[in-house]
Amino acid sequence: MANTNGAFGLRPIGVVGQAANTTGMTEYRIASGNTNAIYQGSPVIPLATGFIDIVGAAAGGTVGLVGVFGGCEYVSSTTGETVFSNYWPGSGADSDFPVKAFVYDNPMQTFVICSDASLTSEAAARAHVFANANFATATSGSTTTGISSAKLGVSTIATTAALQLRIIGIQDDPENQDFTAAGIGLIVRLNNSFNSANGAIAAGTPSTTGV
């Protein structure tokens, strides 16, 4: 039976270890002139300008991720009213006011993300735990629901440490356990978090991230 999971990007579920699971978000800023849509569940990167943006490539790009976008607040340039939205539409903000972005940015945060293809069998899927992977379609999403359509790219799974995601488990979900089909929920954390202790990955720049 096919899985019921659709694409929803990265959905926070907990943290690694026994730390307090707040699934809390930190406030960042989006440049009011940023024309890139950023969807709930999208991986986002830090820019050298002090703002954040959606990743620069469908597979995740090469800049360390600051976290996962949860929503935003801005003042509409049309109505003058404050807008609370689960996604940044890429326009419509009054430039005299900040565009506030709320990001799941704990380096130890865990997320569920759907596989974009078959994992063949449960045994084969289990063999991928502790491997790394990149995204599939990390830059896309729905302007109707505001939700990211990012999935984990099964074809990218490898031991390469530079890949964006670390697979740490398989979600126990009776409605999504057909391993011969796409849509298996994999538990991951961000492999190259910008806020991690190593701090080795520099912020991106507008010229390399499409802002």
Secondary structure as UniProt FT lines:
FT   STRAND          11..15
FT   TURN            17..18
FT   STRAND          26..30
FT   TURN            32..33
FT   STRAND          43..47
FT   TURN            48..49
FT   STRAND          52..54
FT   TURN            58..59
FT   STRAND          67..76
FT   TURN            77..79
FT   STRAND          82..85
FT   TURN            95..96
FT   STRAND          99..104
FT   TURN            107..108
FT   STRAND          109..115
FT   HELIX           122..126
FT   TURN            127..130
FT   STRAND          132..133
FT   STRAND          135..136
FT   TURN            138..139
FT   TURN            143..145
FT   STRAND          147..148
FT   STRAND          151..152
FT   HELIX           154..156
FT   TURN            161..162
FT   STRAND          165..170
FT   TURN            174..175
FT   TURN            179..180
FT   STRAND          185..190
FT   TURN            191..192
FT   TURN            194..195
FT   TURN            197..198
FT   HELIX           206..209
//
